[in-house]
């Protein structure tokens, strides 16, 4: 699977995340500071990486910013992206099952290497579930009602 990895700032935890994803056989496509090694504006990084997911150039994404909040908000502005900010493995699994999330957002500031590994395992080992299908369809209807023409 091709996974977009993106961050607005370089952080040490990125090395662990990249290693785990590569060990699982995923191809990584880097955006923002993960590609350049220098700080870049989080809205721009999120948009570029989210467009790669929405277009199908990447199957999923793992995005970072200081809190994880800004990059998740920005990513969710791109049609077809369902970005979820997850701080623990349970939230990551639930985002996959119930929300069919295709972008995992994480905090650069609070994420330890051990927790990163646990969250990634939960995310990658959990498939979107039938239990969440109705909610995802309803979410698409909400989105359609509120998109500007």
Secondary structure, DSSP 8 states (H G I E B T S, - for coil): -EEEEEESS--THHHHHHHHHHHTT-EEEEEEHHHHSS---HHHHHHHHHHHHHHTSSSEEEEEESSSHHHHHHHTTSTT--EEE-SSHHHHHHHHHHH---EEEEETTT--HHHHHHHHHHHHT----GGGHHHHHHHHHHHHHHS--
